[in-house]
Amino acid sequence: MKPEATCDPTLLVVMEFIQARTGLLFPPSRRKDAEACVRQAMKAAKIDESQRFLRRLDADENLFDGLITSLTVSETYFFREPRQFEFIRRHILPELQRACLPSAGLRFWSAGCASGEEPYSLAILLEQEQLAQRVSILATDISEAVLTKARNASYNAWSFRGNSTEMMARYFSRRDDRLVLQERLRQRVAFRSLNLADEIYPSLATGTLDINLILCRNVLIYFDQNMVARVAQRLFAALAEGGWLITGPSDPPLWDHAPFETKVTEAGVLYRRSRRVVSRLHFDELAGTVDRISQAALNDEPPAINDTAAEPAQMVPQLHPVQTLSPDGLDGEPRPSPALPDDVASSISSIRLLADTGDLDRAATTAAVAVQAHPLAAELHYVRALVLAGLGQGDEAAASLRRVIYLDPSLAVAHFTLGSILWRSGAVVAARRCYRNALALSAGRPPQELLPLSEDESAGRMAEAARNQLASIDGDLEAMS
């Protein structure tokens, strides 16, 4: 969708470029302001011809970042939309605590965090509820300029309108005419650059997988309809089962774009990814086999990457044929699983196609049949682990990942993914060892090299992600000591 014709046709090419790269929409109500921002940026760059400016904009990240910052200036302040924060306090936090193991970490994400008031409000709320040590907070924005401001955590009085002076005095220190967030709270938020229009999330490298709560408020109003749909689908995929998505009151509805549970609450319309209580799949003898393996997997640390005392090949379980219920799960009549192609690559494609269309149950069944046919194919065990994790079957996913590591100990992404599952299960020491292995394996490769099984993630980004996870675990362990 092209932006609507501007008042100045010479700027149309610039507006189209910005929309293609960011998904930003320029309706009539914002068109003149947007054009004024573009003209100001052209003047600052000392360029008066739109094509020249476009070439410069495409090559100069600082220029592009400055223009996007001016185009997306957002009105934000601490505890904006207080009813939503109260709903988090009274309903979402207790629900998440009941659903997760006491030692498991929770992950929150402020998407489009602007100057930081929103994620820091979460940090304050979590401290008030005595959950600060259990939750990691990721905050992202497209603009490096606002991220720099957010990291500084220094605000004027306008950022506190509607808040009590007691809150300000308790969590902030005064410096001249500014209020600066206390260091312990500032350190609880990790800020990263991320463009919601890019297809780089959810992913391990960006830290946007398995999120329990996403706040994406007053961001989607800037996107055209096609971009709203794509972002909604990616945000849904980023949520853990039982995870919540909160948007702003003016944001467009998302229920037509992804299979959210839509909740009408006193805080407005909120979205949730359903938590499966019982899967429609019945694994018969396979279920018992996997359960025994997974219990052992979660009780022991994974082998180090140079550990030669791996389990013997004869311990690879012989998986029995499985059956699925009908697609709607209502008639109870079993039917055979779909036939799979002989080669591993085609099998993986079949599994991914089912998963991408949302049929995780059949994807899991297909994966179980595939690993029976190709028990030594690490790639198949890894894809099966991802499907099982998507179904909320963490134990089974961990068992599959351990099989991947046994078959190919050099796969950094398998160590990293197993670490994430173990951390959420409360096995912190074992998770830390997995992340150390992932770091060692990825840091030993050229930074731009794409890692096997990683969905085009580079070794450099994987190493950074592993370092971030280790830092989070070390912080948790230090807080508990």
Stockholm file with secondary structure:
# STOCKHOLM 1.0

chainA/1-481         MKPEATCDPTLLVVMEFIQARTGLLFPPSRRKDAEACVRQAMKAAKIDESQRFLRRLDADENLFDGLITSLTVSETYFFREPRQFEFIRRHILPELQRACLPSAGLRFWSAGCASGEEPYSLAILLEQEQLAQRVSILATDISEAVLTKARNASYNAWSFRGNSTEMMARYFSRRDDRLVLQERLRQRVAFRSLNLADEIYPSLATGTLDINLILCRNVLIYFDQNMVARVAQRLFAALAEGGWLITGPSDPPLWDHAPFETKVTEAGVLYRRSRRVVSRLHFDELAGTVDRISQAALNDEPPAINDTAAEPAQMVPQLHPVQTLSPDGLDGEPRPSPALPDDVASSISSIRLLADTGDLDRAATTAAVAVQAHPLAAELHYVRALVLAGLGQGDEAAASLRRVIYLDPSLAVAHFTLGSILWRSGAVVAARRCYRNALALSAGRPPQELLPLSEDESAGRMAEAARNQLASIDGDLEAMS
#=GR chainA/1-481 SS CCCCCCSSGGGHHHHHHHHHHHCBCCCHHHHHHHHHHHHHHHHHTTCCCHHHHHHHHHHCHHHHHHHHHHHTCCCCCTTCSHHHHHHIIIIIHHHHHHHSCTTCCEEEEEESCTTTHHHHHHHHHHHHTTCTTTEEEEEEESCHHHHHHHHHTEECGGGGTTSCHHHHHHHEEEETTEEEECHHHHTTEEEEECCTTSSCCSCTTTTCSSEEEEEECSCGGGBCHHHHHHHHHHHHHHEEEEEEEEECTTSCCCTTTSCCEEEEETTEEEEECCCCSSCSCBCTHHHHHHHHHHHHHHHSCCCCTTCCCCCCGGGSCCCCCCEECCTTSCSCCCEECCCCCSSHHHHHHHHHHHHHTTCHHHHHHHHHHHHHHCTTCHHHHHHHHHHHHHTTCHHHHHHHHHHHHHHCTTCHHHHHHHHHHHHHHTCHHHHHHHHHHHHHHHHTSCTTCBCTTSSSCBHHHHHHHHHHHHHHHHHHHHHHC
#=GC SS_cons         CCCCCCSSGGGHHHHHHHHHHHCBCCCHHHHHHHHHHHHHHHHHTTCCCHHHHHHHHHHCHHHHHHHHHHHTCCCCCTTCSHHHHHHIIIIIHHHHHHHSCTTCCEEEEEESCTTTHHHHHHHHHHHHTTCTTTEEEEEEESCHHHHHHHHHTEECGGGGTTSCHHHHHHHEEEETTEEEECHHHHTTEEEEECCTTSSCCSCTTTTCSSEEEEEECSCGGGBCHHHHHHHHHHHHHHEEEEEEEEECTTSCCCTTTSCCEEEEETTEEEEECCCCSSCSCBCTHHHHHHHHHHHHHHHSCCCCTTCCCCCCGGGSCCCCCCEECCTTSCSCCCEECCCCCSSHHHHHHHHHHHHHTTCHHHHHHHHHHHHHHCTTCHHHHHHHHHHHHHTTCHHHHHHHHHHHHHHCTTCHHHHHHHHHHHHHHTCHHHHHHHHHHHHHHHHTSCTTCBCTTSSSCBHHHHHHHHHHHHHHHHHHHHHHC
//
